Amino acid sequence: MKNLFVGNLAHSTTEDELRTLFASHGAVEKVSLVTDRDTGRSRGFAFVEMTDAGEADKAVAGLNGTELGGRTLKVNEARPKVERSSGGQGGRSHGSGRDDHRGHARQPREPRW
């Protein structure tokens, strides 16, 4: 089983179109067209799971750079999803004792009164 990323899709592309396109290279287990949570509109990329890894490699070689719906497809092996930190701060602490950009500890400032 191999999961493939398919990018640069036209927003009108359907799961059936992708299944048909990839089925010419081997058995397709699952097609997941990624949509916007709020609008339901396609986000322009999808994931295709293929049963056989060798067939998946052939699909990447055969379909990457080809056109579908007037757009040049980007097809490659999907990378595992990276976990994002919660809190919206990008994982950075904003405490008073943090280091500045040169790696030196900040010195306390004199009061301005």
C-alpha positions in Angstrom: 0.0 0.0 0.0 1.4 3.4 -1.0 -0.2 6.8 -0.5 0.4 9.4 -3.3 0.0 13.2 -3.2 -1.6 14.8 -6.3 -1.2 18.5 -6.4 -2.2 21.4 -8.7 -5.6 20.0 -9.5 -8.3 22.1 -11.1 -11.1 22.8 -8.6 -13.5 21.0 -10.8 -11.6 17.7 -10.7 -13.7 14.8 -9.2 -12.6 11.7 -7.3 -13.9 9.6 -10.2 -11.6 11.4 -12.7 -8.6 10.7 -10.4 -9.6 7.1 -9.8 -9.9 6.5 -13.6 -6.6 8.3 -14.3 -4.6 6.3 -11.7 -6.4 3.0 -12.4 -4.6 2.9 -15.8 -1.4 2.3 -13.7 -2.7 -0.2 -11.2 -5.3 -1.0 -8.5 -6.6 2.1 -6.7 -7.6 1.5 -3.1 -8.9 5.0 -2.1 -9.1 8.5 -3.5 -9.4 11.5 -1.1 -10.1 14.8 -2.7 -9.3 17.5 0.0 -11.9 20.2 0.4 -12.2 23.4 2.3 -13.9 22.8 5.6 -16.0 26.0 5.4 -16.9 26.2 1.7 -16.8 22.5 0.7 -14.8 23.6 -2.4 -11.8 21.6 -3.6 -8.4 22.9 -2.2 -6.6 21.7 -5.4 -5.0 18.6 -4.1 -5.8 15.0 -3.3 -4.4 11.7 -2.0 -4.6 8.5 -3.9 -3.8 5.1 -2.1 -2.6 2.4 -4.4 -2.6 -1.3 -3.4 0.8 -2.2 -4.9 3.9 0.0 -4.2 5.5 -0.9 -7.6 2.3 0.2 -9.5 2.3 3.4 -7.4 5.9 4.2 -8.4 4.9 3.7 -12.1 1.9 6.0 -11.6 4.2 8.7 -10.2 6.6 8.3 -13.1 3.8 8.3 -15.6 1.5 11.0 -14.3 3.8 13.6 -12.7 3.9 16.6 -15.1 0.9 15.5 -17.2 -2.2 17.6 -17.7 -5.6 17.1 -16.3 -8.3 19.8 -16.6 -5.8 22.3 -18.1 -3.4 22.0 -15.1 0.0 20.3 -14.9 -0.2 17.6 -12.2 2.3 17.3 -9.4 2.4 13.6 -8.3 4.7 12.2 -5.7 4.8 9.9 -2.7 2.8 11.5 0.2 4.9 12.4 3.3 3.5 11.7 6.8 1.4 14.4 8.3 3.4 16.7 10.6 1.8 17.4 14.0 1.4 21.1 14.7 1.7 22.6 18.1 -1.4 24.1 19.7 -1.7 27.6 21.0 -1.1 29.5 17.8 2.3 30.7 18.9 4.3 28.5 16.6 5.8 26.6 19.5 7.8 29.6 20.7 7.8 30.7 24.3 7.4 34.4 24.8 8.8 34.6 28.4 10.9 37.4 29.7 14.0 35.3 30.0 14.3 34.1 26.5 17.5 34.6 24.4 17.8 37.2 21.7 18.7 36.4 18.1 22.4 36.1 18.9 22.0 33.6 21.7 22.8 35.9 24.5 20.5 36.2 27.5 18.6 39.5 27.6 19.7 42.0 30.2 17.0 43.6 32.4 16.2 47.2 31.5 16.4 50.2 33.7 13.1 51.8 34.6 12.2 54.8 32.4 11.2 57.2 35.3 
